[in-house]
């Protein structure tokens, strides 16, 4: 028996419907749009690395912002099935623990590193927050390695006991660190974004 429409779409909202209309695979695109409107981190011609890029919404939006003179590289364990524009490329691999082949493929010289990575949740707040912190630390390590001086880093993290220490760690490498909660984040979500600008 097929699941009822109500059950199948229980997480749908107006952002979900809007994403479908605008041909994005997920509603998460609107979080990045809010970040971009407020902080203007991605510019024409930029090179952008998107860690945990599946299903591809941030990848598509970033490629629009950078334009044909820019480049967007996505990495995810899951394959990206949406059509990727000419100024974007996707590698299937583990951004949490990249091997040398993946690091070589990614390269360096990026203006922006994005991480919308999220852990598989257990329902235990402390466990989920700890898993989120591990992903964020991996993303920060990559950002420090591949960003140009003055570059920017966007990282999603689930709020927990490690949040303050992570923010303090990010501050070591960047001139400005801001905290931002997009309106398009679900009200029940503990996610928050760290916006780090000006890699030293």
Contact map, one row per residue, 1 for C-alpha under 8 A:
11100000000000000000000000000000000000000000000000000000000000000000000000000000000000000000000000000000000000000000000000000000000000000000000000000000000000000000000000000000000000000000000000000000
11110000000000000000000000000000000000000000000000000000000000000000000000000000000000000000000000000000000000000000000000000000000000000000000000000000000000000000000000000000000000000000000000000000
11111011000000000000000000000000000000000000000000000000000000000000000000000000000000000000000000000000000000000000000000000000000000000000000000000000000000000000000000000000000000000000000000000000
01111111000000000000000000000000000000000000000000000000000000000000000000000000000000000000000000000000000000000000000000000000000000000000000000000000000000000000000000000000000000000000000000000000
00111111100000000000000000000000000000000000000000000000000000000000000000000000000000000000000000000000000000000000000000000000000000000000000000000000000000000000000000000000000000000000000000000000
00011111110000000000000000000000000000000000000000000000000000000000000000000000000000000000000000000000000000000000000000000000000000000000000000000000000000000000000000000000000000000000000000000000
00111111110000000000000000000000000000000000000000000000000000000000000000000000000000000000000000000000000000000000000000000000000000000000000000000000000000000000000000000000000000000000000000000000
00111111110000000000000000000000000000000000000000000000000000000000000000000000000000000000000000000000000000000000000000000000000000000000000000000000000000000000000000000000000000000000000000000000
00001111111100000000000000000000000000000000000000000000000000000000000000000000000000000000000000000000000000000000000000000000000000000000000000000000000000000000000000000000000000000000000000000000
00000111111100000000000000000000000000000000000000000000000000000000000000000000000000000000000000000000000000000000000000000000000000000000000000000000000000000000000000000000000000000000000000000000
00000000111110000000000000000000000000000000000000000000000000000000000000000000000000000000000000000000000000000000000000000000000000000000000000000000000000000000000000000000000000000000000000000000
00000000111111111000000000000000000000000000000000000000000000000000000000000000000000000000000000000000000000000000000000000000000000000000000000000000000000000000000000000000000000000000000000000000
00000000001111111000000000000000000000000000000000000000000000000000000000000000000000000000000000000000000000000000000000000000000000000000000000000000000000000000000000000000000000000000000000000000
00000000000111111100000000000000000000000000000000000000000000000000000000000000000000000000000000000000000000000000000000000000000000000000000000000000000000000000000000000000000000000000000000000000
00000000000111111110000000100100000000000000000000000000000000000000000000000000000000000000000000000000000000000000000000000000000000000000000000000000000000000000000000000000000000010000000000000000
00000000000111111111000001100000000000000000000000000000000000000000000000000000000000000000000000000000000000000000000000000000000000000000000000000000000000000000000000000000000000000000000000000000
00000000000111111111100000000000000000000000000000000000000000000000000000000000000000000000000000000000000000000000000000000000000000000000000000000000000000000000000000000000000000000000000000000000
00000000000001111111110000100000000000000000000000000000000000000000000000000000000000000000000000000000000000000000000000000000000000000000000000000000000000000000000000000000000000000000000000000000
00000000000000111111111111101000000000000000000000000000000000000000000000000000000000000000000000000000000000000000000000000000000000000000000000000000000000000000000000000000000000000000000000000000
00000000000000011111111111000000000000000000000000000000000000000000000000000000000000000000000000000000000000000000000000000000000000000000000000000000000000000000000000000000000000000000000000000000
00000000000000001111111100000000000000000000000000000000000000000000000000000000000000000000000000000000000000000000000000000000000000000000000000000000000000000000000000000000000000000000000000000000
00000000000000000111111100000000000000000000000000000000000000000000000000000000000000000000000000000000000000000000000000000000000000000000000000000000000000000000000000000000000000000000000000000000
00000000000000000011111110000000000000000000000000000000000000000000000000000000000000000000000000000000000000000000000000000000000000000000000000000000000000000000000000000000000000000000000000000000
00000000000000000011111111101000000000000000000000000001100100000000000000000000000000000000000000000000000000000000000000000000000000000000000000000000000000000000000000000000000000000000000000000000
00000000000000000011001111100000000000000000000000000011100000000000000000000000010000000000000000000000000000000000000000000000000000000000000000000000000000000000000000000000000000000000000000000000
00000000000000010011000111111000000000000000000000000011100000000000000000000000000000000000000000000000000000000000000000000000000000000000000000000000000000000000000000000000000000000000000000000000
00000000000000110110000111111110000000000000000000000000100000000000000000000000000000000000000000000000000000000000000000000000000000000000000000000000000000000000000000000000000000000000000000000000
00000000000000000000000001111111000000000000000000000000110000000000000000000000000000000000000000000000000000000000000000000000000000000000000000000000000000000000000000000000000000010000000000000000
00000000000000000010000101111111100000000000000000000000110010000000000000000000000000000000000000000000000000000000000000000000000000000000000000000000000000000000000000000000000000000000000000000000
00000000000000100000000000111111110000000000000000000000000000000000000000000000000000000000000000000000000000000000000000000000000000000000000000000000000000000000000000000000000000010000000000000000
00000000000000000000000000111111111000000000000000000000000000000000000000000000000000000000000000000000000000000000000000000000000000000000000000000000000000000000000000000000000001111000000000000000
00000000000000000000000000011111111100000000000000000000010000000000000000000000000000000000000000000000000000000000000000000000000000000000000000000000000000000000000000000000000000000000000000000000
00000000000000000000000000001111111110000000000000000000000010000000000000000000000000000000000000000000000000000000000000000000000000000000000000000000000000000000000000000000000000000000000000000000
00000000000000000000000000000111111111000000000000000000000000000000000000000000000000000000000000000000000000000000000000000000000000000000000000000000000000000000000000000000000001100000000000000000
00000000000000000000000000000011111111110000000000000000000000000000000000000000000000000000000000000000000000000000000000000000000000000000000000000000000000000000000000000000000101000000000000000000
00000000000000000000000000000001111111111100000000000000000000000000000000000000000000000000000000000000000000000000000000000000000000000000000000000000000000000000000000000000000000000000000000000000
00000000000000000000000000000000111111110000000000000000000000000000000000000000000000000000000000000000000000000000000000000000000000000000000000000000000000000000000000000000000000000000000000000000
00000000000000000000000000000000011111110000000000000000000000000000000000000000000000000000000000000000000000000000000000000000000000000000000000000000000000000000000000000000000000000000000000000000
00000000000000000000000000000000001111111000000000000000000000000000000000000000000000000000000000000000000000000000000000000000000000000000000000000000000000000000000000000000000000000000000000000000
00000000000000000000000000000000001111111110000000000000000000000000000000000000000000000000000000000000000000000000000000000000000000000000000000000000000000000000000000000000000000000000000000000000
00000000000000000000000000000000000100111110000000000000000000000000000000000000000000000000000000000000000000010000000000000000000000000000000000000001000000000000000000000000000000000000000000001000
00000000000000000000000000000000000100011111010100000000000001001100000000000000000000000000000000000000000000110000000000000000000000000000000000000000000000000000000000000000000000000000000000000000
00000000000000000000000000000000000000011111110000000000000000001100000000000000000000000000000000000000000000000000000000000000000000000000000000000000000000000000000000000000000000000000000000000000
00000000000000000000000000000000000000000111110000000000000000001110110000000000000000000000000000000000000000000000000000000000000000000000000000000000000000000000000000000000000000000000000000000000
00000000000000000000000000000000000000000011111000000000000000000111111000000000000000000000000000000000000000000000000000000000000000000000000000000000000000000000000000000000000000000000000000000000
00000000000000000000000000000000000000000111111100000000000000000100111000000000000000000000000000000000000001110000000000000000000000000000000000000000000000000000000000000000000000000000000000000000
00000000000000000000000000000000000000000000111110000000000000000100011110000000000000000000000000000000000011110000000000000000000000000000000000000000000000000000000000000000000000000000000000000000
00000000000000000000000000000000000000000100011111000000000001000000001110000000000000000000000000000000000001111100000000000000000000000000000000000000000000000000000000000000000000000000000000000000
00000000000000000000000000000000000000000000001111100000000000000000000111100000000000000000000000000000000001011100000000000000000000000000000000000000000000000000000000000000000000000000000000000000
00000000000000000000000000000000000000000000000111111000011000000000000111100000000000000000000000000000000000001110000000000000000000000000000000000000000000000000000000000000000000000000000000000000
00000000000000000000000000000000000000000000000011111000000000000000000001110000000000000000001000000000000000001111100000000000000000000010000000000000000000000000000000000000000000000000000000000000
00000000000000000000000000000000000000000000000001111100000000000000000001111000000000000000001000000000000000000011100000000000000000000000000000000000000000000000000000000000000000000000000000000000
00000000000000000000000000000000000000000000000001111111111000000000000001110001000000000000000000000000000000000011100000000000000000000000000000000000000000000000000000000000000000000000000000000000
00000000000000000000000000000000000000000000000000011111100000000000000000110111000000000000000000000000000000000000000000000000000000000000000000000000000000000000000000000000000000000000000000000000
00000000000000000000000011000000000000000000000000001111100000000000000000000011110000000000000000000000000000000000000000000000000000000000000000000000000000000000000000000000000000000000000000000000
00000000000000000000000111000000000000000000000000001111111100000000000000000001010000000000000000000000000000000000000000000000000000000000000000000000000000000000000000000000000000000000000000000000
00000000000000000000000111111000000000000000000000001111111110000000000000000000000000000000000000000000000000000000000000000000000000000000000000000000000000000000000000000000000000000000000000000000
00000000000000000000000000011001000000000000000001001001111111000000000000000000000000000000000000000000000000000000000000000000000000000000000000000000000000000000000000000000000000000000000000000000
00000000000000000000000000000000000000000000000001001001111111100000000111000000000000010000000000000000000000000000000000000000000000000000000000000000000000000000000000000000000000000000000000000000
00000000000000000000000100000000000000000000000000000001111111110000000000000000000110000000000000000000000000000000000000000000000000000000000000000000000000000000000000000000000000000000000000000000
00000000000000000000000000001000100000000000000000000000111111111000000000000000000000000000000000000000000000000000000000000000000000000000000000000000000000000000000000000000000000000000000000000000
00000000000000000000000000000000000000000100000100000000011111111100000100000000000000000000000000000000000000000000000000000000000000000000000000000000000000000000000000000000000000000000000000000000
00000000000000000000000000000000000000000000000000000000001111111111011100000000000010110000000000000000000000000000000000000000000000000000000000000000000000000000000000000000000000000000000000000000
00000000000000000000000000000000000000000000000000000000000111111110000000000000000000000000000000000000000000000000000000000000000000000000000000000000000000000000000000000000000000000000000000000000
00000000000000000000000000000000000000000111000000000000000011111110000000000000000000000000000000000000000000000000000000000000000000000000000000000000000000000000000000000000000000000000000000000000
00000000000000000000000000000000000000000111111000000000000001111111111100000000000000000000000000000000000000000000000000000000000000000000000000000000000000000000000000000000000000000000000000000000
00000000000000000000000000000000000000000001100000000000000000111111111000000000000000100000000000000000000000000000000000000000000000000000000000000000000000000000000000000000000000000000000000000000
00000000000000000000000000000000000000000000100000000000000000100111111000000000000001100000000000000000000000000000000000000000000000000000000000000000000000000000000000000000000000000000000000000000
00000000000000000000000000000000000000000001110000000000000000000111111000000000000000100000000000000000000000000000000000000000000000000000000000000000000000000000000000000000000000000000000000000000
00000000000000000000000000000000000000000001111000000000000000100111111100000000000000100000000000000000000000000000000000000000000000000000000000000000000000000000000000000000000000000000000000000000
00000000000000000000000000000000000000000000111100000000000000100111111110000000000000110000000000000000000000000000000000000000000000000000000000000000000000000000000000000000000000000000000000000000
00000000000000000000000000000000000000000000001111000000001001100100011111000000000000111000000000000000000000000000000000000000000000000000000000000000000000000000000000000000000000000000000000000000
00000000000000000000000000000000000000000000001111000000001000000000001111100000000000011110000000000000010000000000000000000000000000000000000000000000000000000000000000000000000000000000000000000000
00000000000000000000000000000000000000000000000011111000001000000000000111110000000000011110000000000000000000000000000000000000000000000000000000000000000000000000000000000000000000000000000000000000
00000000000000000000000000000000000000000000000011111100000000000000000011111000000000000111111000000000000000000000000000000000000000000000000000000000000000000000000000000000000000000000000000000000
00000000000000000000000000000000000000000000000000111100000000000000000001111111000000000111111000000000000000000000000000000000000000000000000000000000000000000000000000000000000000000000000000000000
00000000000000000000000000000000000000000000000000010000000000000000000000111110000000000001111000000000000000000000000000000000000000000000000000000000000000000000000000000000000000000000000000000000
00000000000000000000000000000000000000000000000000000100000000000000000000011111000000000001100000000000000000000000000000000000000000000000000000000000000000000000000000000000000000000000000000000000
00000000000000000000000000000000000000000000000000000110000000000000000000011111100000000001000000000000000000000000000000000000000000000000000000000000000000000000000000000000000000000000000000000000
00000000000000000000000000000000000000000000000000001111000000000000000000010111110000000100000000000000000000000000000000000000000000000000000000000000000000000000000000000000000000000000000000000000
00000000000000000000000000000000000000000000000000000010000000000000000000000011111000000000000000000000000000000000000000000000000000000000000000000000000000000000000000000000000000000000000000000000
00000000000000000000000010000000000000000000000000000011000000000000000000000001111100000000000000000000000000000000000000000000000000000000000000000000000000000000000000000000000000000000000000000000
00000000000000000000000000000000000000000000000000000000000000000000000000000000111110000000000000000000000000000000000000000000000000000000000000000000000000000000000000000000000000000000000000000000
00000000000000000000000000000000000000000000000000000000000100000000000000000000011111011000000000000000000000000000000000000000000000000000000000000000000000000000000000000000000000000000000000000000
00000000000000000000000000000000000000000000000000000000000100100000000000000000001111110000000000000000000000000000000000000000000000000000000000000000000000000000000000000000000000000000000000000000
00000000000000000000000000000000000000000000000000000000000000000001000000000000000111111000000000000000000000000000000000000000000000000000000000000000000000000000000000000000000000000000000000000000
00000000000000000000000000000000000000000000000000000000000000100011111100000000000011111000000000000000000000000000000000000000000000000000000000000000000000000000000000000000000000000000000000000000
00000000000000000000000000000000000000000000000000000000001000100000001111000000000111111100000000000000000000000000000000000000000000000000000000000000000000000000000000000000000000000000000000000000
00000000000000000000000000000000000000000000000000000000000000000000000111000000000101111110000000000000000000000000000000000000000000000000000000000000000000000000000000000000000000000000000000000000
00000000000000000000000000000000000000000000000000000000000000000000000011110001000000011111000000000000000000000000000000000000000000000000000000000000000000000000000000000000000000000000000000000000
00000000000000000000000000000000000000000000000000000000000000000000000011110000000000001111100000000100000000000000000000000000000000000000000000000000000000000000000000000000000000000000000000000000
00000000000000000000000000000000000000000000000000000000000000000000000000111110000000000111110000000000000000000000000000000000000000000000000000000000000000000000000000000000000000000000000000000000
00000000000000000000000000000000000000000000000000000000000000000000000000111100000000000011111001000100000000000000000000000000000000000000000000000000000000000000000000000000000000000000000000000000
00000000000000000000000000000000000000000000000000000000000000000000000000111000000000000001111111100000000000000000000000000000000000000000000000000000000000000000000000000000000000000000000000000000
00000000000000000000000000000000000000000000000000110000000000000000000000111000000000000000111111000000000000000000000000000000000000000110000000000000000000000000000000000000000000000000000000000000
00000000000000000000000000000000000000000000000000000000000000000000000000000000000000000000011111000000000000000000000000000000000000100110000000000000000000000000000000000000000000000000000000000000
00000000000000000000000000000000000000000000000000000000000000000000000000000000000000000000011111100000000000000000000000000000000000000100000000000000000000000000000000000000000000000000000000000000
00000000000000000000000000000000000000000000000000000000000000000000000000000000000000000000111111111110000000000000000000000000000000000000000000000000000000000000000000000000000000000000000000000000
00000000000000000000000000000000000000000000000000000000000000000000000000000000000000000000010011111110000000000000000000000000000000000000000000000000000000000000000000000000000000000000000000000000
00000000000000000000000000000000000000000000000000000000000000000000000000000000000000000000000001111111000000000000000000000000000000000000000000000000000000000000000000000000000000000000000000000000
00000000000000000000000000000000000000000000000000000000000000000000000000000000000000000000000001111111100000000000000000000000000000000000000000000000000000000000000000000000000000000000000000000000
00000000000000000000000000000000000000000000000000000000000000000000000000000000000000000010100001111111110000000000000000000000000000000000000000000000000000000000000000000000000000000000000000000000
00000000000000000000000000000000000000000000000000000000000000000000000000000000000000000000000001111111111000000000000000000000000000000000000000000000000000000000000000000000000000000000000000000000
00000000000000000000000000000000000000000000000000000000000000000000000000000000000000000000000000011111111000000000000000000000000000000000000000000000000000000000000000000000000000000000000000000000
00000000000000000000000000000000000000000000000000000000000000000000000000000000000000000000000000001111111000000000000000000000000000000000000000000000000000000000000000000000000000000000000000000000
00000000000000000000000000000000000000000000000000000000000000000000000010000000000000000000000000000111111100000000000000000000000000000000000000000000000000000000000000000000000000000000000000000000
00000000000000000000000000000000000000000000000000000000000000000000000000000000000000000000000000000011111110000000000000000000000000000000000001000000000000000000000000000000000000000000000000000000
00000000000000000000000000000000000000000000000000000000000000000000000000000000000000000000000000000000011111000000000000000000000000000000000011110000000000000000000000000000000000000000000000000000
00000000000000000000000000000000000000000000001000000000000000000000000000000000000000000000000000000000001111100000000000000000000000000000000001110000000000000000000000000000000000000000000000000000
00000000000000000000000000000000000000000000011110000000000000000000000000000000000000000000000000000000000111111000000000000000000000000000000001110010000000000000000000000000000000000000000000000000
00000000000000000000000000000000000000000100011100000000000000000000000000000000000000000000000000000000000011111000000000000000000000000000000000110111000000000000000000000000000000000000000000000000
00000000000000000000000000000000000000001100011110000000000000000000000000000000000000000000000000000000000001111100000000000000000000000000000000100011110000000000000000000000000000000000000000000000
00000000000000000000000000000000000000000000000111100000000000000000000000000000000000000000000000000000000001111110000000000000000000000000001000100001110000000000000000000000000000000000000000000000
00000000000000000000000000000000000000000000000111100000000000000000000000000000000000000000000000000000000000011111000000000000000000000000000000000000111000000000000000000000000000000000000000000000
00000000000000000000000000000000000000000000000001111000000000000000000000000000000000000000000000000000000000001111100000000000000000010010000000000000111100000000000000000000000000000000000000000000
00000000000000000000000000000000000000000000000000111000000000000000000000000000000000000000000000000000000000000111110000000000000000000000000000000000001100000000000000000000000000000000000000000000
00000000000000000000000000000000000000000000000000111000000000000000000000000000000000000000000000000000000000000011111000000000000100110000000000000000001100000000000000000000000000000000000000000000
00000000000000000000000000000000000000000000000000000000000000000000000000000000000000000000000000000000000000000001111100000000000100100000000000000000000110000000000000000000000000000000000000000000
00000000000000000000000000000000000000000000000000000000000000000000000000000000000000000000000000000000000000000000111110000001001100100000000000000000000000000000000000000000000000000000000000000000
00000000000000000000000000000000000000000000000000000000000000000000000000000000000000000000000000000000000000000000011111000001000000000000000000000000000000000000000000000000000000000000000000000000
00000000000000000000000000000000000000000000000000000000000000000000000000000000000000000000000000000000000000000000001111110001000000000000000000000000000000000000000000000000000000000000000000000000
00000000000000000000000000000000000000000000000000000000000000000000000000000000000000000000000000000000000000000000000111111011000000000000000000000000000000000000000000000000000000000000000000000000
00000000000000000000000000000000000000000000000000000000000000000000000000000000000000000000000000000000000000000000000011111001000000000000000000000000000000000000000000000000000000000000000000000000
00000000000000000000000000000000000000000000000000000000000000000000000000000000000000000000000000000000000000000000000011111111000000000000000000000000000000000000000000000000000000000000000000000000
00000000000000000000000000000000000000000000000000000000000000000000000000000000000000000000000000000000000000000000000001111111100000000000000000000000000000010000000000000000000000000000000000000000
00000000000000000000000000000000000000000000000000000000000000000000000000000000000000000000000000000000000000000000000000011111110000000000000000000000000000011000000000000000000000000000000000000000
00000000000000000000000000000000000000000000000000000000000000000000000000000000000000000000000000000000000000000000000001011111111000000000000000000000000000000000000000000000000000000000000000000000
00000000000000000000000000000000000000000000000000000000000000000000000000000000000000000000000000000000000000000000001111111111111100000000000000000000000001000000000000000000000000000000000000000000
00000000000000000000000000000000000000000000000000000000000000000000000000000000000000000000000000000000000000000000000000001111111110000000000000000000000011111100000000000000000000000000000000000000
00000000000000000000000000000000000000000000000000000000000000000000000000000000000000000000000000000000000000000000000000000111111111000000000000000000000000010100000000000000000000000000000000000000
00000000000000000000000000000000000000000000000000000000000000000000000000000000000000000000000000000000000000000000001000000011111111100000000000000000000000000000000000000000000000000000000000000000
00000000000000000000000000000000000000000000000000000000000000000000000000000000000000000000000000000000000000000000111000000001111111110000000000000000000011000000000000000000000000000000000000000000
00000000000000000000000000000000000000000000000000000000000000000000000000000000000000000000000000000000000000000000000000000000111111111000000000000000000011000110010000000000000000000000000000000000
00000000000000000000000000000000000000000000000000000000000000000000000000000000000000000000000000000000000000000000000000000000011111111100000000000000000000000000000000000000000000000000000000000000
00000000000000000000000000000000000000000000000000000000000000000000000000000000000000000000000100000000000000000000111000000000001111111110000000000000000000000000000000000000000000000000000000000000
00000000000000000000000000000000000000000000000000000000000000000000000000000000000000000000000000000000000000000010100000000000000111111111000000000000001110000000000000000000000000000000000000000000
00000000000000000000000000000000000000000000000000000000000000000000000000000000000000000000000000000000000000000000000000000000000011111111100000000000000000000000010000000000000000000000000000000000
00000000000000000000000000000000000000000000000000000000000000000000000000000000000000000000001110000000000000000000000000000000000001111111110000000000000000000000000000000000000000000000000000000000
00000000000000000000000000000000000000000000000000100000000000000000000000000000000000000000001100000000000000000010000000000000000000111111111000000000001000000000000000000000000000000000000000000000
00000000000000000000000000000000000000000000000000000000000000000000000000000000000000000000000000000000000000000000000000000000000000011111111100000000100000000000000001000000000000000000000000000000
00000000000000000000000000000000000000000000000000000000000000000000000000000000000000000000000000000000000000000000000000000000000000001111111110000000000000000000000000000000000000000000000000000000
00000000000000000000000000000000000000000000000000000000000000000000000000000000000000000000000000000000000000000000000000000000000000000111111111000000000000000000000000000000000000000000000000000000
00000000000000000000000000000000000000000000000000000000000000000000000000000000000000000000000000000000000000001000000000000000000000000011111111100000100000000000000000000000000000000000000000000000
00000000000000000000000000000000000000000000000000000000000000000000000000000000000000000000000000000000000000000000000000000000000000000001111111100000000000000000000000001000000000000000000000000010
00000000000000000000000000000000000000000000000000000000000000000000000000000000000000000000000000000000000100000000000000000000000000000000111111100000000000000000000000000000000000000000000000000000
00000000000000000000000000000000000000000000000000000000000000000000000000000000000000000000000000000000001111000000000000000000000000000000011111110000000000000000000000000000000000000000000000000000
00000000000000000000000000000000000000000000000000000000000000000000000000000000000000000000000000000000000111111000000000000000000000000000001111111011000000000000000000000000000000000000000000000010
00000000000000000000000000000000000000000000000000000000000000000000000000000000000000000000000000000000000111100000000000000000000000000000000001111110000000000000000000000000000000000000000000000010
00000000000000000000000000000000000000000000000000000000000000000000000000000000000000000000000000000000000000000000000000000000000000000000000000111110000000000000000000000000000000000000000000000111
00000000000000000000000000000000000000000000000000000000000000000000000000000000000000000000000000000000000000100000000000000000000000000000000000011111000000000000000000000000000000000000000000001111
00000000000000000000000000000000000000000000000000000000000000000000000000000000000000000000000000000000000001110000000000000000000000000000000000111111100000000000000000000000000000000000000000001110
00000000000000000000000000000000000000001000000000000000000000000000000000000000000000000000000000000000000000111000000000000000000000000000000000100111110000000000000000000000000000000000000000111110
00000000000000000000000000000000000000000000000000000000000000000000000000000000000000000000000000000000000000011110000000000000000000000001001000000011111000000000000000000000000000000000000001111000
00000000000000000000000000000000000000000000000000000000000000000000000000000000000000000000000000000000000000011110000000000000000000000000000000000001111100000000000000000000000000000000000011110000
00000000000000000000000000000000000000000000000000000000000000000000000000000000000000000000000000000000000000000111100000000000000000010010000000000000111110000000000000000000000000000000000011100000
00000000000000000000000000000000000000000000000000000000000000000000000000000000000000000000000000000000000000000011110000000000000000010000000000000000011111000000000000000000000000000000001111000000
00000000000000000000000000000000000000000000000000000000000000000000000000000000000000000000000000000000000000000000010000000000100110010000000000000000001111100010000000000000000000000000001111000000
00000000000000000000000000000000000000000000000000000000000000000000000000000000000000000000000000000000000000000000000000000001100110000000000000000000000111110010000000000000000000000000011100000000
00000000000000000000000000000000000000000000000000000000000000000000000000000000000000000000000000000000000000000000000000000000100000000000000000000000000011111110000000000000000000000000011100000000
00000000000000000000000000000000000000000000000000000000000000000000000000000000000000000000000000000000000000000000000000001100110000000000000000000000000001111110000000000000000000000000000000000000
00000000000000000000000000000000000000000000000000000000000000000000000000000000000000000000000000000000000000000000000000000100100000000000000000000000000000111111000000000000000000000000000000000000
00000000000000000000000000000000000000000000000000000000000000000000000000000000000000000000000000000000000000000000000000000000110010000000000000000000000000111111110000000000000000000000000000000000
00000000000000000000000000000000000000000000000000000000000000000000000000000000000000000000000000000000000000000000000000000000000010000000000000000000000011111111111000000000000000000000000000000000
00000000000000000000000000000000000000000000000000000000000000000000000000000000000000000000000000000000000000000000000000000000000000000000000000000000000000001111111100000000000000000000000000000000
00000000000000000000000000000000000000000000000000000000000000000000000000000000000000000000000000000000000000000000000000000000000000000000000000000000000000000111111110000000000000000000000000000000
00000000000000000000000000000000000000000000000000000000000000000000000000000000000000000000000000000000000000000000000000000000000010001000000000000000000000000111111111000000000000000000000000000000
00000000000000000000000000000000000000000000000000000000000000000000000000000000000000000000000000000000000000000000000000000000000000000000000000000000000000000011111111100000100000000000000001000000
00000000000000000000000000000000000000000000000000000000000000000000000000000000000000000000000000000000000000000000000000000000000000000000000000000000000000000001111111110000000000000000000000000000
00000000000000000000000000000000000000000000000000000000000000000000000000000000000000000000000000000000000000000000000000000000000000000000000000000000000000000000111111111000000000000000000000000000
00000000000000000000000000000000000000000000000000000000000000000000000000000000000000000000000000000000000000000000000000000000000000000001000000000000000000000000011111111100100000000000000000010000
00000000000000000000000000000000000000000000000000000000000000000000000000000000000000000000000000000000000000000000000000000000000000000000000000000000000000000000001111111111100000000000000000010000
00000000000000000000000000000000000000000000000000000000000000000000000000000000000000000000000000000000000000000000000000000000000000000000000000000000000000000000000111111100000000000000000000000000
00000000000000000000000000000000000000000000000000000000000000000000000000000000000000000000000000000000000000000000000000000000000000000000000100000000000000000000000011111110000000000000000000000011
00000000000000000000000000000000000000000000000000000000000000000000000000000000000000000000000000000000000000000000000000000000000000000000000000000000000000000000000001111111100000000000000000011111
00000000000000000000000000000000000000000000000000000000000000000000000000000000000000000000000000000000000000000000000000000000000000000000000000000000000000000000000000101111100000000000000000011111
00000000000000000000000000000000000000000000000000000000000000000000000000000000000000000000000000000000000000000000000000000000000000000000000000000000000000000000000000100111110000000000000000011100
00000000000000000000000000000000000000000000000000000000000000000000000000000000000000000000000000000000000000000000000000000000000000000000000000000000000000000000001001100111111000000000000001111000
00000000000000000000000000000000000000000000000000000000000000000000000000000000000000000000000000000000000000000000000000000000000000000000000000000000000000000000000000000001111100000000000001110000
00000000000000000000000000000000000000000000000000000000000000000000000000000000000000000000000000000000000000000000000000000000000000000000000000000000000000000000000000000000111110000000000111100000
00000000000000000000000000000000001000000000000000000000000000000000000000000000000000000000000000000000000000000000000000000000000000000000000000000000000000000000000000000000011111000000000111100000
00000000000000000000000000000000000000000000000000000000000000000000000000000000000000000000000000000000000000000000000000000000000000000000000000000000000000000000000000000000001111101000001110000000
00000000000000000000000000000010011000000000000000000000000000000000000000000000000000000000000000000000000000000000000000000000000000000000000000000000000000000000000000000000000111111000000100000000
00000000000000000000000000000010010000000000000000000000000000000000000000000000000000000000000000000000000000000000000000000000000000000000000000000000000000000000000000000000000011111100000000000000
00000000000000100000000000010110000000000000000000000000000000000000000000000000000000000000000000000000000000000000000000000000000000000000000000000000000000000000000000000000000001111100000000000000
00000000000000000000000000000010000000000000000000000000000000000000000000000000000000000000000000000000000000000000000000000000000000000000000000000000000000000000000000000000000011111110101000000000
00000000000000000000000000000000000000000000000000000000000000000000000000000000000000000000000000000000000000000000000000000000000000000000000000000000000000000000000000000000000000111111100000000000
00000000000000000000000000000000000000000000000000000000000000000000000000000000000000000000000000000000000000000000000000000000000000000000000000000000000000000000000000000000000000001111100000000000
00000000000000000000000000000000000000000000000000000000000000000000000000000000000000000000000000000000000000000000000000000000000000000000000000000000000000000000000000000000000000000111110000000000
00000000000000000000000000000000000000000000000000000000000000000000000000000000000000000000000000000000000000000000000000000000000000000000000000000000000000000000000000000000000000001111111000000000
00000000000000000000000000000000000000000000000000000000000000000000000000000000000000000000000000000000000000000000000000000000000000000000000000000000000001100000000000000000000000000001111100000000
00000000000000000000000000000000000000000000000000000000000000000000000000000000000000000000000000000000000000000000000000000000000000000000000000000000000111100000000000000000000010001000111110000000
00000000000000000000000000000000000000000000000000000000000000000000000000000000000000000000000000000000000000000000000000000000000000000000000000000000000111100000000000000000001111000000011111000000
00000000000000000000000000000000000000000000000000000000000000000000000000000000000000000000000000000000000000000000000000000000000000000000000000000000011110000000000000000000001110000000001111100000
00000000000000000000000000000000000000000000000000000000000000000000000000000000000000000000000000000000000000000000000000000000000000000000000000000000111110000000001000000000111100000000000111110000
00000000000000000000000000000000000000000000000000000000000000000000000000000000000000000000000000000000000000000000000000000000000000000000000000000001111000000000000000000000111100000000000011111000
00000000000000000000000000000000000000000000000000000000000000000000000000000000000000000000000000000000000000000000000000000000000000000000000000000001110000000000000001100111110000000000000001111110
00000000000000000000000000000000000000001000000000000000000000000000000000000000000000000000000000000000000000000000000000000000000000000000000000000111100000000000000000000111100000000000000000111110
00000000000000000000000000000000000000000000000000000000000000000000000000000000000000000000000000000000000000000000000000000000000000000000000000001111000000000000000000000111000000000000000000011111
00000000000000000000000000000000000000000000000000000000000000000000000000000000000000000000000000000000000000000000000000000000000000000000000100111111000000000000000000001110000000000000000000011111
00000000000000000000000000000000000000000000000000000000000000000000000000000000000000000000000000000000000000000000000000000000000000000000000000001100000000000000000000001110000000000000000000000111
